[in-house]
Amino acid sequence: MGEITNWMDQIVKENPNVVTKVDYGKTYENRTISLLKIGSKSASAKKAIWMDCGIHAREWISPAFCQYFINQLLQTYKTDPKMEQMMKNMDFYVTPVLNVDGYIYSWTDNSTRLWRKNRTPGPEGCECLGTDLNRNFDINWGTLGISFNCCSIVYPGKSAVSEAEAQAITDFVGNRTDEILCFLTIHSYGQMLLIPYGHPNVIAPNENELMEVGLAAAEAMKKVHGKQYTVGTSPDILYSFSGSSKDWARLQGIPFAFTFELRDDGTYGFELPEDQIQPASEEAYSGALHIITHVHDKEFIKPTSTAATVAAMLWTTMMAVFVTSTVIV
């Protein structure tokens, strides 16, 4: 984790005009939760994209991808007019490691490699540690896909938002719901793109658009290295569960919310070989970029279709006739 922290500081040092480091929370073990805010300076109010990695400690490909994503942003905007435009219109809030305590613990030795939760003590009388942070958000908390056995890997905590990491996101994102257009949370494994909601009886009002954008992102990812990503709600393609950050974000009114489940298909699972980090990151970047571009263009690019032009011309003509008729009368 020290290497990632030092890397973040170096990124800020090398890109002072477009990158700032923001500390926005403390873990149970008193470690700082930090993000990098990336974007061109602007006199006008900007929109934003949220991305967090490492909410589950054992999913090591996730923080690696966040670092790759940041590097790509900073390389691309200097030469790509589209990325330059997006950096002017939007800020990117990227948290490389949310579950700092759990992530550090998972690096202890082979016996801790598959640790998932954070490191908070369980309730009184429980000898086990940790809460599943992706069951701790205030959205149907404690109802589906969880266990109140505090030793379970899907223990949702003592109450909704009982954990410092979930509280940090709730506060930071919750205060910026008018600003944030898209919420991306990066996990592994399974090669999936999950859209809200995790409850089988709750449907996002823009589910059709989320599916359309997700399917196009999956197609973009497939073109990179041929890997197939499945798109859908958790109940449809994975399992039902409550209390996820993605579902919470959509409930707050953030229109686009996706969970990426990166490589692989189960061959290596959470212990993805080092030689797959680069290709996994490349394909995920392609998918994330498709979503981000769609979100940006919907917000900032006015429709210029032939149909829209014809409709505008027809309306202008009708108004001219109306005005002329009024003058004659």
N, C-alpha and C positions, 0 to 999 in steps of 0.2 A: 504493500500500500504506500510505503514511503516513496517508491519509485514513481507511482502515479501522481502523488502529491508534488514531487519535484518536477515531474513532466508538466503538470498544470502551471506551475510557477514559471517554467521555462517558456511555455506557450504565451503566457501573458507578457513576459519580457521581450519576446521576439515579435509580438504583434500588438503593441500598446495602443494603436489607434482603433483596433476593432475587437479586442478581447479584454474583458475584465473578470476577475475572480470574485465570486460572491459566496460568503459563508452564510448559510441559512438555517443551521441547526446543530445540535449536539446529540451524540448517541448516549446510551446508558453508560458506557465506559468513558464518556467525556471526550470522545473524538469528534472532530469537526466534520460536518457534512457540507461539501462545497460544490459549486457548479461553475462552469465557464459561460459567461454571457458573450455571445459573438454577434457582431453586427456593425454596420457602418454608422457613424454618428449622423444624426438627423435632427433638424430643428423642429420637425413635426412629430406628432405621436406615432408610434410604430405598433404593429402587431407582432406576434411572437409564436414560436414553435417550442414545445417542451419535449425533452427526451431525457429519460433516466435509465441507467444501467445498474446491474448488480444489486437488485432488490433481494434476490436469493443468492446466498453466499457461494454455493457450489457451481453456479453458472458462469464459469470463468470467461467464456467466449463473449459474454455481454459487456463487461468493462473494456475488453480488447476492442470490441466493435465501436464503442463510444469514442475511444481514442482515435480509431481509424476515421470515424465520421468527422470529428473535429479537424483532423489533419486534411481531409479532403475538402472541407469547406474553405479552409484557409489557403489551400493551394489553388482551388478552382476559381474563386471570386476574382483573382487577379487577372485571369485570362478569358474567363467565360462571361459574356455580357448578361446572360440570364441569371447566373448566380450573383453577379454584381448587383443586378436589379433586386433580387430577393433579399440580399444583405442590406440594401438600402431601405426596403419596405418592412423587413421583419428582423427581429432579434431571435437568436437561438439560445435557449437555456438548456445546457447539457450537463447532467450529473454523471460523471464516469462511474462512481461507486456510491450507491445510496446506503446499503447495509454494510457500513465500514467495519463494525465490530465482527460481524459474522464472516465477512470476506477475509479479514486478517486471520481469524480463527481457522478458517478452512485451509489456510496455507501452513498450519502448524506441522502436520505430518500426515502420513497416509491414513491414519485413523480418523482424522478430522476432514479429509478431503471432500466428503459429500455432505457436510453440514449445510443446512438450508436456511435456518431461521436467524433472527438476531440473537443477542446474548443477554436479554433481560431475565431476571429470576422469575420463576413461575409463581403461582399463587401460594399462599401459606400452606405448608404441608407437602408441597411438591418439590421433589429433588431435581427435577429437570429444568433446563434453561431454554429460553427462547420463544419467540412468537413468530408465526408466519406473517410477515409484513403485508403480503398480498391477500390476506384475509382480514386485515385490521382496519380497512377504510370504512367510512360511515355510509355504506350502501348495502341494505339488507344484511347488516352484520350478524354473523353467528347463526345463519339459517340454512345454508347449503354448502356441501363440500368441505365441511370443517369437522373437527373433533374437539370437545372440551376436555379431553384427556391432555393435560399439559405436556406430556411427553410426546405427543403426536407431532408429526412434521407439518400438519395443517391446523395446529392450535391457533385460534384467532385472537388470542389475548384476553385480558380481563374484561375489556369493554372496547367499544369502537374508538379508534384513534388513541388507544392507551399507550402506543409506542412512539418514542421520540421521532423516529424516522418518518412514520406516517403523519405525525403532527407537523413535521417540517414541510412536507409536500402540501398538506392541507392548508397551512398558513400561506406559503409562498404562492402556490398556484391559485388558491382560493381568493387571494387579494388581487388576482390578475385575470379573472375569468373573461373580462371584456377585451383583454389584450391577446390572450392565447387562443389561437385558431385551431391548434392541433396538439394532441397529447400522445406521445409515443413512448411506450415502456418496453424495454428489451429483455427478453428471457431466452432460455433454452431448456429442453430441446424439443424436436418434433417437426420442424419445418412447417410452421403454421402462421397465419395471420388471423388473429382473433378480433372480432368487432363486439361492441356491447350488444346484449348484456349477458352476464353469467347466469341469470335466472331465466328458466324456460318460459315463464309467463310474462316477461317484460321485453318489449320490443322498442328499439330506438326509433324515434320519429323519422330519421333519415336513413333507416336501415338499407333501403335499396341503393342509395348513393354510396354508403359505406361498403356495401358488397361490390358495387361496380368499380370503385376506386381500388379496393383490396384485390380484386381479381386482376385488374390491370397491373398492379404492383407485383403480384405473383408472377405474371407473365414476364414482366421486366426482369425479375430475379432469375427466372428460368433461362432467359437468353444469355445470362452471364456464364454459368457453368453447368446448365442443364438440370439443376435441382428443382424438383417440384415442391411448391408450397401450397398447402390447402387453406382455403379461406372460409370463414364462417363464424357464427357465435360459438361460445364455449359449449353450451348444451348440444349443439348440432355436431361438432367435430371433435370435442374433447370430453368434457364433463361439466356439470353444473356446479357453480360455486359462487359464494357471496363475499363481499368485502374487498374487491379488487380495486386497484388504483384506476385502471381504465374505466371501469363502470362508474366509479365516483366522479371522474373527470367529465364523463358524458352527462351525468346527472346535473353537474354544475352549469351546463349549457355550452361547454366546449364542443363544437359540432363534430370534429373528427378525432376519434380516439381509437388507437390500435395497440394490441400487444403483438410483438414479434416473438415467435418461438424459433430461434435460429437452429442451425445444424446440431445433431444430425437426425437420422430417422430411427435411432436406437442402437445402432451398431456399437458405438462408443458411448452414447448417452452424454452425461455431463463431463466425461473425461475425454473431450475432443482432442485428437492429436494436434500437436503444434503445427504440423504442415497444413492443417485445414483452417487455421486462423485467418490467413490472408484471403483465400477464396470465399470463405463464409462471410467475411466482412465485405468483400467486393459485391457479392450478390445482395446482401442486406442493404448496402448503401444504394444500390440501384432501385430497390423497392421503396426505401425511405424517400429517396429523391423524387420518385414518381408521385408519392402521396403529397409531399411538401410542395411540389410544383403545382399540383392540382389545387391544393388549398390556397396557395398564393394567387394563382390566376383567377380563381373564383372570386377572391376578395378585391384584387387590384386591376384585373384586365377586363374592360368592358366588352360585351359581346359585339362582334363585328361580322356576324353571319349575314348572308344575302337576305335571308328572311327578315332579320332585324332591320336591315337597311331599307328594304322594300316597305316594311310596316311604317318606318319613320317617314319615308317619302309620302306614303299614302295619307298619313296623319297630317303632314304639312299641307298637302293639297286640299284635304277636307277643311282644314282650318282657314285656308286662303279663300275657299269658296264661301265658307260661312261668313267671314269678315266682309267679303265683297257683297254678299247678299244683304248683309246688315246695312251696309252703306247705301245700297240701292233703295232699300225700303225706307 
